[in-house]
Amino acid sequence: MLPRRPLAWPAWLLRGAPGAAGSWGRPVGPLARRGCCSAPGIPEVPLTRERYPVRRLPFSTVSKQDLAAFERIVPGGVITDPEALQAPNVDWLRTLRGCSKVLLRPRTSEEVSHILRHCHERNLAVNPQGGNTGMVGGSVPVFDEIILSTARMNRVLSFHSVSGILVCQAGCVLEELSRYVEERDFIMPLDLGAKGSCHIGGNVATNAGGLRFLRYGSLHGTVLGLEVVLADGTVLDCLTSLRKDNTGYDLKQLFIGSEGTLGIITAVSILCPPKPRAVNVAFLDAVGPEGKDHRGAEPGWLRVQVRPLPPRGAALRHRD
């Protein structure tokens, strides 16, 4: 049996706790702005290409002509400032960093289509990005891929007050959608810790579950339709609002959980359940009857299965 070893938070994470600040008074850590220029004492995030034995495929590099074409497609939505590109190049855990030099921020599916059509013709690699809250590095580039952000695609297209079917663009923040439907006596079928910054398009692309998974199931069941732009710029309109649609192939299932590898999700049709009549909250203490802390690892557990928990309690919510 392996001896127990005390678990501790990483030093850089503790320095990023609420109240901590860098040399300019800005907070540091995973909740802070994830740039390449770190505060003193915080290690710089290594480039992904230097950390892992990955090979860049024979894609073209972005030229001035490409930038001019992007500016015509999305006026004011082309970001090339190195300072502004620091955060989109780094993942939430500050373990991976790309070196993209271009960030595009379209507003509509048509603009996404024009961008991908141009990139397809020029053999340019594209990395779609939502709220960049993923913890496995899937939302940041590996090399110098163009980052296509859905942040400005944040409009609610329609909501049916009887059926609870919501149709919105992929860049809508989950928490804002939750407030929108709760005002109409419905709730979103998923709830995440990152709801204040994650996008619904990214949730669908990663098949996110969250706290309501056991009650309402996965997004494979609650997502009714999708609008997706393929790599060559083709717009795939499967944005149906039917709860049961047996017409042809159920193509939307291919893109749920695909993480942007098959196409970029630009709009989502999702079924929202009615708002529960009551919410009950139970607090469970982590200290046993002998006063011992039971948050440590049990014999036989792997260290990757255990995470230190700063609070001394946990909350469990049951919904009627």
Residue pairs with C-beta under 8 A, 6 or more apart in sequence:
1 299
1 300
2 299
4 296
4 297
5 303
7 296
7 297
7 303
7 306
7 307
7 308
8 308
9 308
9 310
12 28
12 29
12 41
12 42
12 43
12 94
13 29
13 30
14 20
15 28
15 29
15 39
15 41
15 42
16 27
16 28
16 29
16 30
16 31
16 32
17 29
18 27
19 27
20 27
20 28
20 29
21 27
21 28
22 28
22 32
22 39
22 40
22 42
23 39
23 40
24 39
26 32
26 33
26 39
28 38
28 39
28 42
30 92
30 93
30 94
33 86
33 87
34 45
34 86
34 87
34 90
34 91
34 92
34 94
35 83
35 86
35 87
35 90
36 44
36 45
36 86
36 89
36 90
36 97
37 44
37 86
38 44
38 45
45 90
45 94
45 95
45 96
45 97
46 97
47 97
47 98
47 99
48 54
48 96
48 97
48 98
48 137
48 140
48 141
48 142
48 143
49 56
49 99
49 142
49 143
51 96
54 142
54 143
56 142
56 143
57 125
58 123
59 123
59 124
59 125
59 145
60 122
60 123
60 124
61 144
62 101
62 102
62 124
62 144
62 146
66 118
66 122
66 124
67 78
67 80
67 102
69 118
70 77
70 78
70 102
70 104
70 115
70 118
71 78
73 106
73 111
73 114
73 115
73 118
74 104
74 105
74 106
74 107
74 111
74 115
77 104
77 105
77 106
77 107
77 111
77 152
78 102
78 103
78 104
78 105
79 85
79 102
79 103
79 104
79 105
80 101
80 102
80 103
82 101
84 103
85 100
85 101
85 103
85 147
87 132
88 100
88 103
88 129
88 132
88 140
88 147
88 149
89 97
89 98
89 99
89 100
89 140
89 141
89 147
90 96
90 97
90 98
90 140
91 97
91 132
91 134
91 135
91 136
91 137
91 139
91 140
92 132
92 133
92 134
92 135
93 135
95 137
96 137
96 140
97 140
98 127
98 140
98 141
98 142
98 143
98 144
98 145
99 141
99 143
99 144
100 127
100 141
100 144
100 145
100 146
100 147
101 144
102 146
102 147
103 146
103 147
103 149
104 115
104 146
104 147
104 148
104 149
105 149
105 151
105 152
106 112
106 115
106 148
106 150
106 152
106 153
107 152
107 153
108 153
108 266
109 153
109 227
109 229
109 235
109 266
109 267
110 235
112 148
112 229
112 264
112 266
113 229
113 233
113 234
113 235
114 233
115 126
115 148
115 233
116 126
116 229
116 230
116 231
116 232
116 233
116 264
117 232
117 233
118 124
118 233
119 125
119 126
119 146
120 231
120 232
120 233
124 146
125 141
125 143
125 144
125 145
125 146
126 145
126 146
126 148
126 231
126 264
127 139
127 140
127 141
127 142
127 145
127 146
127 147
127 148
127 260
128 139
128 148
128 150
128 205
128 260
128 264
129 139
129 140
129 147
129 148
129 149
129 150
129 202
130 139
130 149
130 150
130 151
130 170
130 171
130 198
130 199
130 201
130 202
130 203
130 205
131 151
131 173
131 194
131 197
131 198
131 199
131 202
132 139
132 140
132 197
133 139
133 194
133 197
133 198
133 202
134 202
134 206
138 206
138 259
138 260
139 202
141 147
148 264
149 171
150 169
150 170
150 171
150 199
150 201
150 202
150 264
150 266
151 171
151 199
152 171
153 169
153 170
153 171
153 172
153 201
153 266
154 169
154 171
154 172
154 173
154 176
155 168
155 169
155 172
156 166
156 167
156 168
156 169
156 172
156 177
156 180
157 167
157 168
157 169
157 267
158 165
158 166
158 167
158 241
159 165
159 166
159 167
159 180
159 181
159 184
160 166
160 241
161 184
163 241
163 243
163 271
164 181
164 186
164 271
164 272
164 273
164 274
165 224
165 241
165 243
165 269
165 270
165 271
165 272
166 177
166 180
166 181
166 186
166 269
166 270
166 271
166 272
167 225
167 239
167 241
167 267
167 268
167 269
167 270
168 177
168 200
168 267
168 268
168 270
169 201
169 266
169 267
169 268
170 199
170 200
170 201
170 202
170 204
170 264
170 265
170 266
170 267
170 268
171 199
171 200
171 201
172 199
172 200
172 201
173 195
173 196
173 197
173 198
173 199
173 200
174 188
174 190
174 191
174 192
174 194
174 195
174 196
174 198
174 199
174 200
174 203
175 195
175 196
177 188
177 200
178 187
178 188
178 191
178 195
181 187
181 188
181 272
182 275
185 274
185 275
186 272
186 273
186 274
186 275
187 212
187 272
187 273
187 274
187 275
187 276
188 212
188 270
188 272
189 212
189 216
189 217
189 219
189 222
189 270
189 271
189 272
189 273
190 203
190 208
190 209
190 210
190 212
190 213
190 216
190 219
190 222
191 210
191 211
191 212
192 198
192 203
192 208
192 210
192 211
193 210
198 208
200 268
200 270
201 265
201 266
201 268
202 208
203 219
204 219
204 223
204 226
204 255
204 256
204 265
204 268
205 255
205 256
205 257
205 258
205 259
205 260
205 265
206 257
206 259
207 218
207 219
207 220
207 256
207 257
208 219
209 218
209 219
211 317
215 319
216 222
216 273
219 256
219 257
219 270
220 253
220 256
220 257
222 270
222 271
223 252
223 256
223 268
223 269
223 270
223 271
224 240
224 241
224 242
224 243
224 245
224 252
224 269
224 270
224 271
225 238
225 239
225 240
225 241
225 242
225 245
225 252
225 268
225 269
226 236
226 238
226 239
226 252
226 255
226 256
226 265
226 267
226 268
226 269
227 235
227 236
227 237
227 238
227 239
227 265
227 266
227 267
227 268
228 235
228 236
228 238
228 255
228 262
228 263
228 264
228 265
228 266
229 235
229 236
229 263
229 264
229 266
230 236
230 262
230 263
231 263
235 266
236 251
236 263
238 251
238 252
239 267
239 269
240 269
241 269
243 271
254 262
255 262
255 263
255 265
276 319
276 320
277 320
278 319
278 320
279 317
279 318
279 319
279 320
280 317
280 318
280 319
280 320
281 315
281 316
281 317
282 315
282 316
282 317
282 318
283 313
283 314
283 315
283 316
284 313
284 314
284 315
284 316
285 312
285 313
286 293
286 294
286 295
286 309
286 312
286 313
286 314
287 293
287 294
287 312
288 294
295 308
295 309
296 306
297 303
297 305
297 306
